[in-house]
Each structure stands twice: as structure tokens, then as C-alpha cells.
């Protein structure tokens, strides 16, 4: 499959969409093109779900003789079980085809976002294929582990496993709930066809949302990459002591623990910061209990540096969860951050809409430069 996806990506045309050279900003033409591309991809994804339902159920209704089943005797009791093996194989085939088509649609959507923002062109498209295919294939970037950063510090592995299982089963569970409600509301008048197709709107919504999420993530990764580059260009060359380097490392781990997830932008921010300040990477760097006390005692320049890492870290993955909102409110109430939760939401919207976060970067870089 990897070869198929690579060939598909390489053959996608690069259409000029009126982009400019400011990669961390989106002009009106770019924003309009991205919106149109997202809605078109979502509509196609929803139609794929409709085609999948029709392709599965209509042959079962019209030509049931093409789908034989085996009857199995259950040992020990006088009961038999029907095994619809042909129907099962048909379902697996159609599901596989639908998943491949959705993946190709994701790759095309990510490619369109990259072209619209000016991130790729005919000259560098192949060079950046691995990074964009990673987004299109919805692969998590866990490379930050090589720096000893662990987003799941202190969490139970069983809790993580159960959480991931629930995420995987949400579509199936939603379909079963809709079938149950339909049967309950309509009782004996609920015919099989209605029950079979009751879950179609849910799967249409799931398909459309999954494509929207992938294209949104592509925008976040591209804007995040260029925003991090802008930050690194403006950082003052501060000479950090061993203790101050350790505090910056703590800050990067604090962001990971706050997010409880891996993200390509957080990996890039970690790598760039450690390389810029020549901080040796560690095999494991847990967040200490006295992190905020250490941050409070730090010199103004180092403190400003850590605060910009915290603020950037909270928005670079493109979302602020309810748990993170509580953290931001606490940081603001304790006087650690001067930005309110409402201001952080505004910065997040500006980042996602391609308006940049120059104001945020400039404020803290100026403090660090003056203090230094």
C-alpha cells in the first residue's frame, strides 16, 4: 500500500492557487481555496459512505443466493449457528476498498492544503513527501521520545489502552445505538432495511469529519512548522547555565504532560529548542514536582523564554482541551501567565486562520532580549 500512496501523491498536480511567500500567514485567496477544498473533500467522503452502504446491502436484498452461509452445530447442546461467511467476506472487501479510497482522499486533501499555503511547489514536492504523507495517513509522530519527553508521564497503561479501544469502537457503537433506538421507537414495524440503513447518516458524518480532521491537521502542521521557524529566527542568543537548560527541558516536558499526546509540531519545537541552546538530549526527563517554583526563581530572560515555550506549546497542535483550559486559567490566576484564557483562544484562532502569532512571539522575545 505504501507504494500506491507514494505514487498517488507524486502524480497529484501542483496548481498555483494565488499563494504568497509568507508561509505562516494565509491571505484571503489561500483561505478561500482551503475552505472550498475542505468542503469538497468532506462531501466526497460522505458519498463514499453512501456508496459503501448501497454496495453492501443492495446485493444482499436483490441476490441473496450469491451469499451462501454455513450451518454449524454447537457441540454438547442441540443447537446450530448460522455463519454467513460470504456476506462477511463481501463486507471485508468493501470496507477495505472504502478505507483505501478515503486514504487517497486524505492524501489529496493534504496535498491541496500544502499547495494552497505555498508549503510545496513543483520543485520541493518530492522532498516533503514523507512529512505530508505522514499527515495524510494519520500517523502519529512519536519521535519526541528520543529526547526523553513522555506525554503520558504518570498515566496508567491500562487507562490508555481502554481509551484507545473506545476511540476505535465509537463508530460501531454509534451505529448499534441508532439501530436499537430505531427498533425501540418503531417496534415490530421497523423493517430490516430501515434498521440496516439507520446508521448510514452516522457513518457519513464520521467519514466527513475524519477527512476534515486530516486536512485541518495538515494546516496545523504547515503553519506550526513555519511559526516555529519564525520563533527561532527571533530568539536572542542567551547563554544558559546548566540549571537554566534543565529548566527549559522541564518546560518542554510540561507541555507534553499538559497535552497528553504526541504531535509533530511539539516534536519540532523540542528539537529546535534543544539544538538552538545546545542542550544535550536525555534518555528520560520527567517533570519535577517543584517545576513552578524553579520557574519563579529563574532570571527574567530565562523565565520569558520558558513562558513563550508554554504559550506556543498550548496552541501549536491546533486545539485547547477542557483540561488544558483549566491549566491555563490556573496559570493566569497564579500570575505565571499574563494572558487570560480568552486571549489564548484568540491566539489559537489567529494561528488556525493563518493570521500569525507575531504579537505573542514579539512580546516575550522582547522581554528576553531586554532582560538579557
C-alpha angles and dihedrals in degrees: 000000000000091000091049092052092046093050091047091052093048092051095051110111121243106227119188107239102183096269124163133214096263099097095179090053131062121211123209093267092052094047092049092048092049093050092050091048092050095050092047092050092047091051091051091048091052091049090052088058091051091049090050093053093046092044091053105040104033095062088048090055099039101038109020090156088072089064109061121183133206125232114221125196115223109227117237097020132063096247136112131207127211115227111194094199096162092050089049093051090048090052092050092049094050093044091052092050092048092049092050091049091048090050091051089049090051092051091049090049093050090047090051092051091049092051094045093053093045091244092129135025135172090281101052102026095104092044092059097039096105093054094047095043088054089059094043092051090047094237117165117233107228095168091114087077089075087069093053093254112144119185091190098055109152096008124124114248090220091056090051091049093051091046091054092047091054091050092051093049099044095098094048092044092050091052092050092050092051091049091050093049091048091051092046095048097043099032116186091354092068103104122206094253092058091048092047093051097038092092095050096093090051093052090045089055092046092051093047093047093047091055091045090051093051093049091045089051090051089055091047093050094047095045090042094052093052093042091054089050090052091050093051091050091055100042115113117238098252118179105227125203121225090262092050092048088052090052092052089050088051089053093054089050090048090058091049093049091047092052096041090204144078121255135175093229093053090050091051092047091050093048094046094047095048092047094045093053094035094239114167112237118244131215091231130006112180119192109256121230092236095053096123093046088054090047091051092053095047121109115266095254094051092043091052089049092053092046093054088051090052094048094045091045092056094055104031094086090053099243142074113204125209089258091053090047088058090051092050092049090051092048090050095046091050091052093243091119124031092201116093124222090256091054091050090052089052091051089049092052091048090050094049093045092051095247092125133230098247091132092057095044094044095052096056096036088055091052092049092047095048093044091049 
